[in-house]
Amino acid sequence: MNILALAATTSRQSINARLLSHAADLLAADILPGAKISFLDLNDFGMPIYSVDREAASGIPEAAMRFHAAIGAADALLFAFAEHNGHFTAAYKNLFDWTSRVEKVGAMSNLYQGKPMVALGTSPGPGGAQHVLNFVKTTAPYFAADVRASFSLPGFGDNFDVDTGKIRAESMVEELRIALATLGAPSA
Ligand SMILES: Cc1cc2nc3c(=O)[nH]c(=O)nc-3n(C[C@H](O)[C@H](O)[C@H](O)COP(=O)(O)O)c2cc1C
């Protein structure tokens, strides 16, 4: 099983990238042993800000085509969403907007191409990126995502041990394991 992993942030100190790495370790170790996990870096997908005029003049940038192809080549998606002002980071929103233009099925954008997705999110505060996770859960299906589960880690500084790279409380790790295990279930 090929899993595409992305922390939807450009921060080099990303707490979501740390959570993603922990989740990927859990997946590969005992949930889906043998799974191949490929990490993308959002910094490799820089592009001009989306505009209809720019698209009409120059088409869709290569980076958006590359992101769409990476999703297409994966069996499942493990994305960790940083929350900026209740929403995607600007960099992910821009990549999302461009990539939403690559392929349509009927009237719907085929951005996520029917792939199973588990959405993770964390923040330093008590909210645990819940706003952006709720946004993903309610809207990603309109972009052909099969969102299987989400996992929010509030209070990153308290709940995540950066030295070991793991969530401290076993009850939270178990909650994450349950979310991750949904990626192994067959598609409906
Ligand atoms: C512009 C900006 C907006 C933010 N808005 C939110 C927010 O709405 N909710 C939240 O929980 N944290 C917010 N934060 C704090 C982020 O959760 C924090 O910076 C976190 O480290 C981002 O994830 P990352 O490290 O993976 O990039 C914001 C941070 C920035 C810089």
The ligand as an SDF file (V2000), in Angstrom:
LIG
                    3D

 31 33  0  0  0  0  0  0  0  0999 V2000
   -1.0870   33.4510   10.7980 C   0  0  0  0  0  0  0  0  0  0  0  0
   -1.3580   32.4520   11.8810 C   0  0  0  0  0  0  0  0  0  0  0  0
   -2.6640   32.1230   12.1890 C   0  0  0  0  0  0  0  0  0  0  0  0
   -2.9250   31.1760   13.1770 C   0  0  0  0  0  0  0  0  0  0  0  0
   -4.2250   30.8460   13.4340 N   0  0  0  0  0  0  0  0  0  0  0  0
   -4.4900   29.8210   14.2940 C   0  0  0  0  0  0  0  0  0  0  0  0
   -5.8320   29.3750   14.4850 C   0  0  0  0  0  0  0  0  0  0  0  0
   -6.7590   29.8510   13.9000 O   0  0  0  0  0  0  0  0  0  0  0  0
   -6.0400   28.3590   15.3420 N   0  0  0  0  0  0  0  0  0  0  0  0
   -5.0150   27.7460   16.0180 C   0  0  0  0  0  0  0  0  0  0  0  0
   -5.2670   26.8130   16.7750 O   0  0  0  0  0  0  0  0  0  0  0  0
   -3.7290   28.1580   15.8600 N   0  0  0  0  0  0  0  0  0  0  0  0
   -3.4500   29.1720   15.0080 C   0  0  0  0  0  0  0  0  0  0  0  0
   -2.1580   29.5840   14.8200 N   0  0  0  0  0  0  0  0  0  0  0  0
   -1.0930   28.9090   15.5560 C   0  0  0  0  0  0  0  0  0  0  0  0
   -0.6740   27.6480   14.7920 C   0  0  0  0  0  0  0  0  0  0  0  0
   -1.5020   26.5850   15.1940 O   0  0  0  0  0  0  0  0  0  0  0  0
    0.7920   27.3370   15.0990 C   0  0  0  0  0  0  0  0  0  0  0  0
    1.6040   28.3410   14.5310 O   0  0  0  0  0  0  0  0  0  0  0  0
    1.1950   25.9790   14.5840 C   0  0  0  0  0  0  0  0  0  0  0  0
    2.5680   25.7860   14.9380 O   0  0  0  0  0  0  0  0  0  0  0  0
    1.0020   25.8400   13.0840 C   0  0  0  0  0  0  0  0  0  0  0  0
    1.2980   24.5360   12.6750 O   0  0  0  0  0  0  0  0  0  0  0  0
    2.6920   24.1620   11.9930 P   0  0  0  0  0  0  0  0  0  0  0  0
    3.7610   24.3580   13.0460 O   0  0  0  0  0  0  0  0  0  0  0  0
    2.5300   22.7310   11.6180 O   0  0  0  0  0  0  0  0  0  0  0  0
    2.9020   25.0700   10.8140 O   0  0  0  0  0  0  0  0  0  0  0  0
   -1.8650   30.5450   13.8600 C   0  0  0  0  0  0  0  0  0  0  0  0
   -0.5410   30.8710   13.5280 C   0  0  0  0  0  0  0  0  0  0  0  0
   -0.2910   31.8060   12.5540 C   0  0  0  0  0  0  0  0  0  0  0  0
    1.1470   32.1320   12.1980 C   0  0  0  0  0  0  0  0  0  0  0  0
  1  2  1  0
  2  3  1  0
  2 30  2  0
  3  4  2  0
  4  5  1  0
  4 28  1  0
  5  6  2  0
  6  7  1  0
  6 13  1  0
  7  8  2  0
  7  9  1  0
  9 10  1  0
 10 11  2  0
 10 12  1  0
 12 13  2  0
 13 14  1  0
 14 15  1  0
 14 28  1  0
 15 16  1  0
 16 17  1  0
 16 18  1  0
 18 19  1  0
 18 20  1  0
 20 21  1  0
 20 22  1  0
 22 23  1  0
 23 24  1  0
 24 25  2  0
 24 26  1  0
 24 27  1  0
 28 29  2  0
 29 30  1  0
 30 31  1  0
M  END
$$$$
